[in-house]
Amino acid sequence: MTAQRVAAMLGVSAVVVAADAVSKALALRDLSGRPEIRLLDGLLTLNLTLNPGAAFGVGTSYTAVIALIACVVVVYLVRMAGRLRSLAWSIALGLLLGGAAGNLGDRLFRAPGPLRGSVVDWLNLPHFPWTFNLADAAITCAAVLIVILTLCGIRIDGTSSASHPRDPAANASPRPPDPGPAPPHPGTAG
């Protein structure tokens, strides 16, 4: 069953990476040099931005450090895959892996060079101050799903925290109270 869960995680990740790469290529081709495009009566805005920093444009001078952190995250998620027994966790970690790999690809292969490349962002929502991409959306969905799984007590190995409490004494049945010494038996001298 672990092999199926790992395959699910890698499949979700591959879909995210492919969709992110195609959408970024289209954004670069169709949005470069154009003013923003408003869709769905302003619900969605397409606006090309190249982001050398982390989320929300923070840390623009630390692009190489951010790329190295993303490498560590990708390696950690791949190593963790062997523990997967839960389909929901496989999907969550697949979204996270795909999002991290999608943005890491930009940092490795886009100008100005390896570990210094800018991430292609092109989506914006109303009242949301930052532009993002499909990889960012996948990471956000993964985070929400991970919080839900954690709050529901579902572990990566598929077990539930309700069935395996952290404190084994919490589920122990209470001992009956000690009745004290037994009363003398009728008919015996006391």
Phi, psi and omega in degrees: 000329178300319180299322178293321180291320177296318178298321178296316179299313181292326177295314178298316180300316180297320178296317180297313181299315181295312180298319179296314181297315180296316182295323178292320178297317178294321179297316178297320181289315191261343185250349181299128177073006180255151173290164182302150179248123180264129179239158176053047179057039177088001179294329181225134178238135176257122184208115184285129175221144175252119187249108178279350184263196178273200179303140177064023177073014181278144174073041183296339179269003181244034184302317181295319179296317179298319178296319179294321176297318178298322176299316179298317180298315181298313180298316180299315181295321178294319179293325181289340185304330181296341181269354185293129173226355184248128178295320180298318177293325178299318179293313181300312181289330174295317176298316180295314180297315180297318179294315179297317180293322179298313179287327176297321177303318177298315183293331180275323192245354180263162179297146013270000177156176183306135181067005179232004184291153179268143177278137179275115176248145185206000181247144175213143178250156179297144179063014176247116191285349185244148175272145183220185180223182182294327177297317178297319179297321179295319178297318179295316177298320178298316180298317179297314180296320179296319177297315180298314180298319180294315179295329178278354177079020180269124183266164182299332180274006176089353179277165179251141180294340177291328181273344179226081182294153178292326180253102183301332181289342182295328182258002180293139179287140183293147177283143176294150181298149179286119184286352182088192181292147180289142178294154179297147180282135181301140177094002177250153179283140187237000000 
